[in-house]
Amino acid sequence: MSWLQKSVMYQRGVAHGQVGITHELTEQRQGQFQFTMGPYSQPALSIKPGDRVITETLDAFGGQIQSEKDSPSKKLVLPFLNPQNGPILVEGAEKGDTVAIHLESIVPRGEKSARNYLYDPAFRRPNQHRSHRDPECAVTGNREESECR
């Protein structure tokens, strides 16, 4: 039995560990991304307990910074940073309920997607070198060319 099958959300949750319909929340379906979430935000998608959602997300700058030559102060408009998917309405969920979410996978987009997740070994691609900014390289002093750059 896996850790998920042993979990409270699996054993006592409304869906009882059963996977329902798989929904796709693409950039096109999302339409306008959110910068705040609240009771007046219209749901981009409605799902039932146990349903699976595949989403396409934008980076923290909404795709506005494409190269080192792009100036954030000229391209970005505050406070419109960190575009968020959703909201996703879970049918039957009420105020005060706990909604448990299980992330099955995270797949980075594009060729230059490694920059923000490089520090976490769980998100490192095979044969991908760690940055010299990686806390483990800095703490251990392990700066061998094969390991930390």
ZAMINU-718030 format. One line per field, with one value per residue: residue number from 1; x, y, z of N, C-alpha, C in turn. Coordinates in steps of 0.05 Angstrom, whole numbers. Example, Ala and Ser with C-alpha at 12.3 -4.5 7.8 and 13.67 -1.06 7.14 Angstrom:
<atoms>
pos [1, 2]
n.px [264, 257]
n.py [-114, -45]
n.pz [156, 142]
ca.px [246, 273]
ca.py [-90, -21]
ca.pz [156, 143]
c.px [264, 258]
c.py [-66, 1]
c.pz [156, 157]
</atoms>
This chain:
<atoms>
pos [1, 2, 3, 4, 5, 6, 7, 8, 9, 10, 11, 12, 13, 14, 15, 16, 17, 18, 19, 20, 21, 22, 23, 24, 25, 26, 27, 28, 29, 30, 31, 32, 33, 34, 35, 36, 37, 38, 39, 40, 41, 42, 43, 44, 45, 46, 47, 48, 49, 50, 51, 52, 53, 54, 55, 56, 57, 58, 59, 60, 61, 62, 63, 64, 65, 66, 67, 68, 69, 70, 71, 72, 73, 74, 75, 76, 77, 78, 79, 80, 81, 82, 83, 84, 85, 86, 87, 88, 89, 90, 91, 92, 93, 94, 95, 96, 97, 98, 99, 100, 101, 102, 103, 104, 105, 106, 107, 108, 109, 110, 111, 112, 113, 114, 115, 116, 117, 118, 119, 120, 121, 122, 123, 124, 125, 126, 127, 128, 129, 130, 131, 132, 133, 134, 135, 136, 137, 138, 139, 140, 141, 142, 143, 144, 145, 146, 147, 148, 149]
n.px [17, 13, 40, 2, -45, -50, -62, -101, -133, -142, -167, -211, -232, -279, -278, -255, -206, -214, -202, -230, -256, -209, -188, -169, -136, -119, -76, -108, -161, -160, -157, -159, -109, -103, -87, -98, -136, -202, -268, -297, -276, -285, -295, -248, -253, -294, -296, -305, -299, -241, -230, -181, -134, -100, -56, -33, 16, 40, 104, 133, 136, 99, 116, 140, 195, 245, 299, 367, 373, 325, 293, 269, 245, 225, 192, 156, 94, 75, 21, 22, 46, 68, 25, -33, -65, -134, -191, -204, -262, -286, -336, -387, -354, -350, -351, -300, -287, -233, -191, -157, -100, -64, -4, 16, 56, 106, 123, 171, 169, 195, 261, 294, 277, 299, 319, 292, 280, 324, 352, 327, 334, 294, 270, 307, 333, 355, 426, 434, 470, 484, 474, 523, 500, 469, 447, 469, 518, 544, 545, 573, 618, 628, 649, 664, 676, 644, 600, 580, 566]
n.py [-23, 43, 108, 146, 116, 103, 150, 200, 232, 198, 153, 174, 216, 251, 230, 180, 161, 149, 161, 210, 244, 270, 335, 389, 448, 493, 546, 574, 560, 579, 633, 696, 703, 700, 748, 756, 719, 709, 714, 735, 721, 691, 622, 586, 535, 479, 424, 355, 321, 281, 285, 296, 346, 377, 427, 486, 531, 599, 632, 668, 719, 723, 709, 753, 766, 748, 744, 759, 811, 836, 884, 882, 927, 956, 922, 897, 904, 928, 915, 866, 811, 743, 708, 669, 605, 587, 610, 542, 509, 464, 421, 416, 428, 465, 527, 526, 473, 425, 421, 372, 365, 328, 329, 302, 306, 353, 388, 423, 480, 496, 514, 543, 533, 515, 550, 570, 525, 496, 490, 451, 383, 346, 367, 369, 357, 296, 289, 344, 399, 426, 492, 541, 571, 538, 518, 472, 464, 511, 506, 457, 466, 439, 445, 421, 414, 376, 372, 422, 485]
n.pz [0, -18, 5, -7, -11, 42, 66, 100, 67, 24, 48, 77, 49, 6, -46, -37, -56, -108, -177, -217, -272, -321, -329, -371, -362, -401, -426, -463, -448, -395, -404, -379, -332, -260, -209, -158, -110, -91, -60, -102, -150, -212, -226, -266, -279, -263, -220, -197, -133, -131, -185, -237, -254, -307, -316, -351, -339, -329, -325, -268, -287, -326, -377, -399, -395, -434, -447, -425, -439, -433, -396, -332, -305, -347, -375, -341, -305, -246, -201, -227, -226, -221, -246, -235, -241, -247, -209, -187, -180, -133, -135, -86, -44, 16, 54, 103, 95, 83, 29, -3, -41, -89, -119, -178, -216, -240, -295, -325, -369, -434, -459, -423, -372, -325, -287, -240, -209, -200, -152, -122, -115, -129, -174, -213, -277, -309, -313, -307, -286, -222, -198, -179, -142, -114, -51, -26, -52, -36, 20, 30, 3, -43, -102, -149, -219, -245, -213, -188, -214]
ca.px [0, 30, 34, -23, -68, -51, -68, -128, -149, -150, -185, -236, -240, -304, -274, -245, -183, -221, -197, -252, -250, -186, -194, -146, -138, -98, -75, -131, -185, -157, -162, -145, -97, -110, -65, -108, -158, -220, -295, -309, -262, -301, -280, -240, -259, -308, -290, -317, -279, -228, -222, -153, -131, -75, -56, -11, 20, 60, 125, 127, 135, 79, 129, 150, 224, 254, 328, 381, 371, 299, 294, 244, 233, 212, 173, 136, 76, 66, 27, 14, 67, 59, -1, -42, -87, -158, -195, -217, -284, -291, -365, -394, -337, -363, -334, -291, -277, -206, -189, -131, -91, -41, 11, 28, 81, 110, 140, 179, 165, 215, 290, 307, 259, 313, 330, 279, 277, 350, 361, 314, 341, 271, 262, 330, 332, 379, 451, 433, 488, 474, 485, 541, 482, 455, 455, 485, 545, 555, 550, 593, 642, 631, 648, 676, 664, 624, 577, 569, 576]
ca.py [0, 68, 128, 159, 99, 103, 177, 207, 242, 175, 135, 186, 237, 247, 213, 154, 153, 142, 183, 216, 255, 287, 360, 405, 477, 503, 575, 584, 557, 597, 661, 715, 692, 715, 759, 753, 701, 717, 704, 746, 711, 671, 598, 580, 507, 466, 395, 340, 308, 259, 292, 303, 370, 383, 456, 500, 556, 618, 637, 690, 745, 722, 706, 779, 767, 727, 742, 775, 838, 847, 899, 879, 952, 967, 903, 887, 923, 921, 891, 843, 791, 717, 700, 644, 591, 584, 589, 517, 504, 436, 419, 405, 439, 488, 543, 511, 446, 423, 409, 360, 364, 311, 336, 277, 313, 380, 387, 451, 488, 510, 508, 557, 531, 505, 571, 573, 501, 482, 485, 428, 359, 332, 379, 370, 338, 279, 301, 373, 408, 445, 519, 549, 584, 516, 519, 449, 469, 532, 497, 436, 474, 421, 461, 407, 421, 357, 373, 449, 506]
ca.pz [0, -20, 25, -15, -3, 72, 75, 109, 44, 8, 62, 88, 32, -8, -70, -28, -72, -136, -196, -234, -299, -324, -341, -379, -359, -418, -426, -478, -431, -372, -412, -362, -308, -236, -193, -131, -109, -70, -64, -126, -174, -225, -231, -293, -283, -241, -219, -175, -116, -144, -212, -242, -270, -319, -321, -364, -323, -338, -305, -250, -302, -347, -403, -409, -395, -453, -449, -406, -448, -425, -371, -317, -298, -371, -386, -322, -294, -219, -185, -243, -226, -211, -255, -223, -253, -231, -189, -194, -161, -127, -129, -60, -23, 29, 72, 126, 87, 75, 2, -5, -69, -93, -144, -189, -229, -249, -318, -332, -397, -449, -457, -401, -348, -302, -270, -214, -193, -200, -125, -110, -130, -139, -199, -230, -299, -310, -324, -304, -266, -202, -199, -157, -122, -100, -23, -19, -62, -20, 47, 31, -12, -65, -127, -171, -245, -252, -194, -183, -232]
c.px [18, 22, 8, -47, -71, -61, -97, -145, -158, -171, -212, -246, -266, -301, -264, -223, -189, -215, -220, -243, -224, -193, -168, -152, -115, -97, -99, -156, -184, -165, -146, -135, -104, -85, -72, -131, -176, -248, -308, -296, -280, -284, -273, -248, -275, -303, -305, -294, -267, -220, -193, -153, -103, -75, -31, -8, 39, 81, 117, 124, 116, 91, 140, 180, 234, 284, 340, 379, 345, 301, 268, 230, 218, 190, 151, 120, 67, 38, 21, 37, 56, 31, -9, -65, -111, -174, -208, -237, -287, -320, -370, -377, -351, -343, -327, -280, -247, -205, -160, -124, -65, -28, 24, 54, 82, 130, 146, 174, 190, 243, 303, 291, 274, 321, 318, 277, 303, 359, 350, 320, 317, 262, 284, 327, 357, 402, 451, 452, 475, 488, 504, 525, 467, 465, 473, 514, 559, 563, 573, 619, 647, 627, 663, 661, 641, 598, 564, 582, 567]
c.py [25, 88, 143, 143, 98, 130, 181, 216, 219, 158, 148, 209, 231, 228, 185, 143, 146, 166, 186, 224, 271, 311, 373, 434, 489, 534, 587, 582, 576, 625, 680, 701, 711, 726, 760, 733, 710, 707, 714, 738, 689, 646, 594, 551, 497, 436, 382, 328, 283, 264, 300, 328, 373, 412, 464, 526, 574, 621, 662, 717, 744, 719, 731, 781, 743, 723, 761, 805, 852, 859, 896, 906, 965, 948, 895, 910, 913, 930, 866, 824, 765, 709, 672, 632, 590, 610, 564, 511, 474, 434, 405, 415, 464, 503, 527, 483, 448, 409, 399, 357, 346, 319, 310, 283, 343, 378, 415, 455, 500, 502, 520, 555, 522, 526, 572, 548, 485, 475, 460, 403, 344, 342, 380, 349, 320, 293, 332, 381, 427, 472, 524, 563, 563, 516, 495, 453, 490, 522, 477, 445, 456, 436, 448, 413, 402, 360, 401, 469, 533]
c.pz [0, 2, 19, -6, 27, 82, 83, 85, 27, 22, 70, 70, 17, -32, -63, -46, -100, -154, -214, -262, -299, -340, -350, -377, -374, -415, -440, -461, -407, -380, -395, -337, -285, -223, -164, -132, -86, -77, -90, -152, -186, -231, -260, -300, -258, -243, -196, -158, -131, -173, -214, -260, -281, -326, -337, -349, -337, -317, -288, -264, -325, -375, -415, -411, -411, -454, -428, -414, -441, -398, -355, -311, -322, -380, -367, -310, -267, -215, -201, -247, -215, -220, -244, -239, -235, -229, -201, -172, -158, -118, -102, -37, -11, 46, 97, 119, 81, 48, 0, -35, -70, -120, -155, -203, -236, -272, -327, -362, -409, -443, -432, -375, -323, -281, -242, -197, -190, -172, -113, -126, -142, -167, -219, -253, -298, -323, -322, -281, -247, -206, -176, -135, -106, -71, -15, -28, -44, 8, 48, 18, -36, -92, -150, -197, -252, -236, -192, -202, -223]
</atoms>
